[in-house]
Amino acid sequence: MDQTAEADSANLFQIILISIIATIGGFLFGFDSGVINGTIDGLRAELAESEWAISFSVASMLMGCAVGAMVAGRTADIFGRRSVLIVAALFFFVSAWGSGVATGAVEFVCYRILGGLAVGAASVLAPAYISEITPASIRGRLSSIQQVAIIVGLTVAFLSNYFLAGAAGGSTSEFWLGFAAWRWMFWIEMVPAAIFFFALFAIPESPRFLVIKDRHEQASGVLARLFGDSASQRKLEEIKSSIATDHKPRLADLMDNGKIRPIVWIGIGLAVFQQLVGINVVFYYGAVLWQSVGFTEDNALLINVIMGVVSIGAVIVALSVIDKIGRKPLLLIGSAGMTITLGTMMICFFNASVNEAGDLVLPGFWGPLALFSGVAYAAMFNLSWGPVMWVMLGEMFPNQIRGSGLGVSGFFQWFANFCVTLTFPILLVSITLGGAYAIYFLGALVSIFFVSKMVNETKGIELEDMKGFE
């Protein structure tokens, strides 16, 4: 049966619904990443004493993300994809509550790290889970829903921050029940976290995990639910055949003759380059960034919302074409587009001046040009590296090393995220905003050569046929 016929015969409504539930984790990933953007003034006023402490408080979640991504892949091979996602949903809920009630920097950091564990787990497991329940012909589109969910989560966080700060008269002003608005920004996340937790009980475990655990009858039932009775047995035999010659998954499988497999290096490269272009500086420090060049807090928060809406549109475009033109072309388009837009922003920020109050100001047309380039940059990222990196990590590894490969790649992705996030305030002071963006510009430029030379296409290849890029 060809891939088109397989997609037609599959229970597409079930598959899409299950994929949407799995990507609520992506929504929480985005919300948790974006909510910090509007709370920095509150953290500065109530929890920290120095800019370094603020920077560490913002970046602390990413330490948890790195550990969560690393541990989740291997843990999911032992306990199941869905089971680990359920635990992640609980962590999201507790982290949202604790971040809002924290009265000290150490307490706040602990709750943010807990949330980071959840974000790290969701970031690698949701696309992996989706790739394991979908036909190859539509796998890219459905896996891309993860990035749509992430950007929607970011945008909802930006909107929530904007309206809460506006209603209270500022993020540090008192809001409901005597608590400052910035605390409510965190507590809003408890609602989708609770929805995610209960919805996960309505979706099945990954059939590939069930086969690995010799639970063939359950796997057959899940496959019948997803692909229909006639196709389920064929799919079951394909999975069993691909696993039969292998032992149980283990971290040592990432090595071959004492060397790390090339496919693992490619996964790490994709993960790291996604962060070296500086996208999370916009996510975490967007309000600070635009305020630093002359915009008010209110305008800066509104710019975040605009960038979020544009990003959603870009991801939807990527979703519609990823299974037609492929993964590698989108990565190359995105790298080229980000190189141009980051280069333009770099030039704009190098032309910023300092007013009497010591604040950066973009004179003349430099301000509008920087704003336009920033929005275009976010659009290019979300047309390409945003969704495609996660799609490729979820599908490019052979069955034997998918969990471990995802875990290692996810660890490096979040570690790079942590480094970029932690160093941005330092770069802002030491080499100016233009200097910081020069580094991100170079990251985008080098990524063009990395994709051209190292990355192969995975469009339309069944997971059981993934052999790596060796």
N, C-alpha and C positions, 0 to 999 in steps of 0.2 A: 504493500500500500504506500503510495507516495505521500509526501508531507501535506499537500493540499487536501487530499482525501481524508487524511488522518485528522486534520483540523476540522473538516466539515463533519466528521463522524463523532468528534469529541463533544462532550456536554459543555459547550462553550459558556453557557450561563453559569454553571457550577464553577468552572475554572476561573472565570472572571471574578465572580463573587468571592471565592476563596483567596484569589490574588489581592483583591481590594482589602480584605480583612488582614492579610499578612502585611500589607503596606501601611496599615495604621501605625505600625512600628516606625515606618519612615516618616509619617506625619509627626510623631512624637520626637523622633530624631531631629527633624527640622525645627519644631517648636522649641525644644530644649536648647538647640544651638542658637536660635534667634532671640529668645526671651531675654537673654543676658544683655542684649544690645541696649535695652531701655532702662536697665536697672543700675548702670554703673555709677550714676550720681548718688543713688541711694546707698550703694555699697561703700562708696567713698565717704559719705557722711556718717554712716552708722557702724561700719564693720572694719574699715581699714584706715591706716594712717599714712601710707606712702603710695606713690604710683606703682612701685614694684609690687607691693602687696595687692593692689587692684589688679595688676596684670596677672599675678599668680592666681588670684581668685577666679578670674575669667578663664584662665588656661587650665585650672585644676581639673575640670570635668574631662579634659582630653587625656589626662593620665588614666582615668578610669576607662575611657573609650579604648585606649590602646590595650589595656589588660582585658577588657571585655571582649574585644575583637579577637585577641589571641586565644583566650580561653574558650570562647563560644564555639569556635569551629570544632575543636577536639571534644568538648563537652557534648555538642550536638551529635557527634558520632557515637557517643555512649548512651545518652538519654533521649535523643530525638530532637529534631528541629523545633517542633511545636512546643515540647516541654520546656526547652530553654527560653523560648519566646514568652511563655507564660510567666516564668520567673522574672524576665526582663520587664514585663508589664507591671509587676509588683514593685520592682525597683523604681520605675518611672513615677509611680504614684507616691511612694515614700519620699523620693528625692524632691518632688514638687512641693510636697507639704513641708518638708524639713528646710528647704532653701528659703521658704517664706517666713518660717518662724525663727530662723537662726538669729541669735543675738551677739554672736562673736565670729571672728574670721575663721577660726579653726573649725567651729561647728558648721559654718556655711560650706567650707571646703569639703568636709566629710560628706555632706549631703550631695554636693555637686559631683564628687567622685562616684558616689553610688549611682547617680543618674548617668554618669559617664559609662559605667559598666553596662547599663541598659542600652544606651545609645550604641556602644561598640558592638554588643551582641546583635541588636536589631539591624545594624548597618550591614553585617555580613550574612546573617541568617535569612533575612527576608528575601533578598534576591536569589540566594541559593535555594530556598524552599520553593519559590516561584518557578525557577528554572527546572526543578525536579517534578513539577506537576503539570507542565505545559508542553504542548507539541512544539517541535523545533521550528515549524513555519511561523508561529506567532510568539515564540519565546521572547524575542527582543522587545516587542511591543509591550507585552505584559510585564516583563522585568523592568521596563522603563517607567512603569507606573510608580515604582519605588521613588524615582527622582521627582515625579510629579507630586507625590505625597510629601517628600522632603521640602520642596519649594512651597507647597500649600501650607505646610506647617510653619515654615519661616514667615510667610506672608501673614498668616493668622496671628502669629506672635507679634509681628510688627504692627498690625492693625490693633490688636489688643493693647499693646504698649501705648500706641498713639492715643486711643480713646480713653484709656485709664488715666494717662498723664493729663490729657485735656480736661477730663471730668473733674480731676482732683486739683487742677491748677499747677501741675508739675509732678514729676515722678517721686519726689521726696515729700510731697504734701499729703496730709491725712485724707484717707478715703473711708470706705465702709468700716464700721465697728471700731473706729479709732486707729486702724492700721494704715501705714503709708501705702501709696499706690504701687510702689515698686514691689512690695510683698505680694499684693494681689496679682501682679504680673506672673509670678511663679505659681500661685494657687490655681489659676485658671487651667493649668495643665492637668490637674487632677481629674477633670471631667473626661478628656479623651483617653487618659491612662486607664480609667475604670472601664470605659467602653472596650478598649483593646483587650483587657484581661478577660472579660466575659465572652467577647466574640471569638477568642481563640479556642474556646471549648466547642465551637460549632464547626471547626475545620478539621480535616483528617491529618494524620501524620504523613510524612513523606513516604511514598511507596518504596523508594530506593533505600531509605533507612530501614524500613520494615524487612526488606529482602536481606539486607546485610545482617539483620538480627534473626534471620531464619523464621520470620513470622509471615510465611508465604500466603497463608489464607487471608490474613488481614490486608496484605499488600494487594492480593487479587481483588478483594472487595473495594479497596480505594481506587484501583485502576478501572474497575467496572463502573464506579460512580463517576469517574472523570472521562473515560474514553468509550464507555459502552461495553457490553458483554463480549461482543465479537472481537474487539481489539484488545481487551484486557489481558487475555491469555498470551497473545503474541507479545505484548509489551512486557508482561511478567517474564516470559522466557528470554527476551532480549536483556533485561536487567540481570536475571540470574546468570545468563551466559557471560555477561561482561564482568560479573563479580566472581564467577566460579573459579577462575584461574588465579585469583588474588587472595591474599590473607586479609584478616580484619585490618581496617585503616589504622595507621600509626604514624607518629611524627617522623620516624626514621625513613619513611617512604619518600620524603622530600629530598633525600640524598640518593645518588646513583654513583656507585664505584667511588665512594668517599667524597664526592663533590655535590654541591647543591644543583638540582636539576635546572636547566635553562628556563623551563616554564615558570619556575618559582621566581627567578630573577626578573622575568618579564612582568609577573604579577606585582612584585615589589616596585618595579619601575613605574608601572601604571598608577599604583597607589600613591607613590611619592610625588610624581609630577603633577597629579591632580591638586596637590596642596602647594607646590612650589610656585604656582601662578598667583598665590595670595588671595584666593577667593574668600577664605574665611576671615580675612581682615575686614572685608565688607560685611560679612554676616555678624561678626562679634563686635566690631568697632565702627560700624557704619555711622551711628550718630556722632561718635567722637570724630571720625574722619571728616564729615561734612561740617561739623561745628568748627573744626580746626582751620577751615578755609573760609569762614565767615558766615555760614548759615546758622540761624537760630535753632534751639533744641526742637521746637515745634516743626520747623521746616525740615530739619535733618531726619526726624522720625517719619515725616511724610515722604521724603525721598526714598527711605527704606521700603515703604509700602509700594511706591511706584516701581522700584527695582524688583520687588517680589512679584508684582503682577506681570511685568514684562518677562520675568524668568519663567513663570508658569506657561505663558504663551510659547516661549522657546522650547520648553520641555515637551509640550504637546506636539510641536512640529517634529521634534526628534522622534517621538513615539510613533508618528505617522510614517516616517521614512526609514527607520532603523532596519527593518526587515526587508526593505527594498534596495537601498543603496549600500547597506552594510555598516559594520562598526568602524573599520579603519578609515574610510573616507570621512566619516563624521569627526573622528578624532583629529584628522589632518586639517579639516575646515576650521574646527574650533581652535587648534593651536595657532593657525595663521591669523584668525580673527582676534584672538587674545593678544598676540604679539603686536598687532597694529594698535588696538585700543589701549593696552597697557603702555605702549610707547608714547601714545598721545597724552595719556594721563601723567606720565613721568615728566614730559616736557612742560605741561601745564603747571605741575606742582613745583618744578624748578623755577618757574616764573612768579611764584607767590611772593608777596611782600609781607612785612610785619608792621602792624599798626602801633599806636602809642601804648595800647594796653598789652602789647606783646603777642597778640593773636595773628595767625596767618590770614592773609586776604588775597584772593585772586582778582586782580584788577582787570577791567575791560572785558574782552570776550573770553579770557582764560577761564572764568568761572563757568559760564554756560558750556564751553567746550569740554571742560573736565566733567561736568555733570552728564552731558550727552555721551561722552566716552565711557564713563562709569556704567551707565545703563546699558550701552552696547556691549561692554565687556561682560556684564552679568548675563546678557542674552546669549553671547557666544559660548560662554562656559556651560550654560544650561541647555544649549543646543547640542553639546558634544561631550566634553569630559565629565560633566555632572552625571548624566544618566549612563553614558556608554562605559565608563570605568567600572561601575557596579554591575552592569550587564555582563561584561567580559569576565570579571572575577567570578561571577556566579556560574558561568558556563564553560570557561576555557580549561579548567583543570579536569583531568581524567577522574572517573568515579573514585578510584583508590585514594587519591590525595585531595579531593575537593574540600573536605572539612579542614584539613591541616593547611592546605594552600591558602584557603580563604582566611584562616586565622592569622597566618604569618603576614600575608599581604595587608590585612586589616590592621594589624599591629603597627606596621610601618606607615600606613596611611594616617593613623591617628597620632603616631609619634611625630611625623612631619607636620601635621596640623598643630600639635602642641608647640613645636619649635617656632613655627611661623607666628602663631598667636602670641607666644610669650615674648618674642623679640620685637614685635611691631612697635610697642611704646618706646622701647630702647632705641630702635632705629629712628623713630620720629624725632627724638631728642638729639641723637648723635650725628646722623647723616641727612636729616630732614625728610619730609614726606616724599620729595622727588627721589632721593637716594633709595628709600625703601621700595618705591615702585620700579626703580631701575633693576633691583634684584628680581622682582616678580616678572618683569619684562624678559630678563634673561632666562628665567625658568620656562616661560612660554616658548621662547625661541628655540631652546635646546630640545623641548618636547617634540618639535617638528621632526628633528633628525632621529629621535628615539623611536617614534611611531613608524617612520619610513623604513628604518633598518631592522627593527626588532619585532614589531607586532604583526601577526598574521590574522587573516579574517576568520571569524567563527560563525558567520551567518549561515543558518540552515543546516548545521551539522548536529546530528543527534548526540546527546550527552554520552551515550554508550560508545560513540565513535570518536570521542575526544581523546587524542593520544598525546597531546601536548604539542609544543612548537619545535621540538627537537628536530 
